[in-house]
Amino acid sequence: MFEFRDLFQWDRFITPTIIKTFYWLVIALITLFGISGIFSGLAAMAISPFGGFILLLSSIASVVVGVVFSRIAAEFVLIVFRINEHLGAIRDQGQMR
């Protein structure tokens, strides 16, 4: 976890520790928008059954795609920070020799 004093020092990044929180917030937003789209699709079925069904299917597909892409984005951020840590370790090994 990060401490308050880490906010004022640049020796350690805080993004890897808080990215999981942002990931779950994004998942919650995607789920809420997906539920909203599903209800909109169900309401649209009263007017146009085919159009409402297409809206319902697209809302479900959007939730699945949104969850997958948000996971990919979070992992990409973590990979970038992990690469930075490994490059720092390589640099430190080179300075020891």
C-alpha positions as CSV (number, residue, x, y, z in Angstrom):
1,M,0.0,0.0,0.0
2,F,1.1,3.6,-0.3
3,E,1.6,6.1,2.5
4,F,0.7,9.8,2.6
5,R,4.3,10.8,2.3
6,D,4.6,8.9,-1.0
7,L,2.5,11.6,-2.6
8,F,5.4,14.1,-2.1
9,Q,8.3,11.8,-3.2
10,W,9.1,10.6,-6.6
11,D,11.0,7.5,-5.6
12,R,7.9,5.3,-5.7
13,F,4.9,5.4,-8.0
14,I,1.4,5.3,-6.5
15,T,-0.5,4.4,-9.7
16,P,0.2,0.6,-9.4
17,T,-1.4,0.6,-6.0
18,I,-4.5,2.5,-7.0
19,I,-5.1,1.1,-10.4
20,K,-7.2,-1.8,-9.0
21,T,-9.6,0.7,-7.4
22,F,-10.0,2.6,-10.7
23,Y,-10.5,-0.8,-12.4
24,W,-13.4,-1.7,-10.1
25,L,-14.9,1.8,-10.5
26,V,-14.8,1.4,-14.3
27,I,-16.4,-2.1,-14.0
28,A,-19.2,-0.6,-11.8
29,L,-19.8,2.2,-14.4
30,I,-19.8,-0.3,-17.3
31,T,-22.3,-2.4,-15.4
32,L,-24.6,0.5,-14.6
33,F,-24.6,1.7,-18.2
34,G,-25.2,-1.9,-19.4
35,I,-28.2,-2.3,-17.1
36,S,-29.5,1.1,-18.4
37,G,-29.1,-0.1,-21.9
38,I,-30.8,-3.4,-21.2
39,F,-33.8,-1.6,-19.7
40,S,-33.8,0.8,-22.7
41,G,-33.9,-2.2,-25.0
42,L,-36.7,-3.8,-23.1
43,A,-38.7,-0.5,-23.3
44,A,-37.9,-0.2,-27.0
45,M,-39.3,-3.6,-27.6
46,A,-42.8,-2.2,-26.9
47,I,-42.4,0.1,-29.9
48,S,-40.3,-2.0,-32.2
49,P,-39.6,-5.6,-31.2
50,F,-36.7,-6.1,-33.6
51,G,-35.1,-2.8,-32.8
52,G,-35.5,-3.4,-29.0
53,F,-34.0,-6.8,-29.3
54,I,-31.0,-5.4,-31.2
55,L,-30.5,-2.8,-28.6
56,L,-30.7,-5.4,-25.9
57,L,-28.1,-7.6,-27.5
58,S,-25.8,-4.6,-28.2
59,S,-26.0,-3.6,-24.6
60,I,-25.0,-7.0,-23.4
61,A,-22.2,-7.2,-25.9
62,S,-21.0,-3.7,-24.9
63,V,-20.8,-4.8,-21.2
64,V,-18.7,-7.8,-22.1
65,V,-16.4,-5.8,-24.4
66,G,-16.1,-3.0,-21.9
67,V,-15.0,-5.3,-19.1
68,V,-12.5,-7.0,-21.3
69,F,-11.0,-3.7,-22.6
70,S,-10.9,-2.1,-19.2
71,R,-9.0,-5.2,-17.9
72,I,-6.6,-4.9,-20.8
73,A,-6.0,-1.2,-20.2
74,A,-5.4,-1.8,-16.5
75,E,-2.9,-4.5,-17.2
76,F,-1.2,-2.3,-19.8
77,V,-0.7,0.4,-17.2
78,L,0.7,-2.2,-14.7
79,I,3.0,-3.7,-17.3
80,V,4.5,-0.2,-18.1
81,F,5.3,0.3,-14.4
82,R,6.7,-3.2,-14.1
83,I,8.9,-2.6,-17.1
84,N,10.1,0.6,-15.4
85,E,11.0,-1.3,-12.2
86,H,12.9,-4.0,-14.2
87,L,14.8,-1.4,-16.1
88,G,15.8,0.3,-12.9
89,A,17.0,-3.0,-11.5
90,I,19.1,-3.6,-14.6
91,R,20.5,-0.1,-14.3
92,D,21.4,-0.7,-10.7
93,Q,23.1,-4.0,-11.6
94,G,25.2,-2.2,-14.2
95,Q,26.3,0.5,-11.7
96,M,27.5,-2.2,-9.2
97,R,30.0,-3.6,-11.7
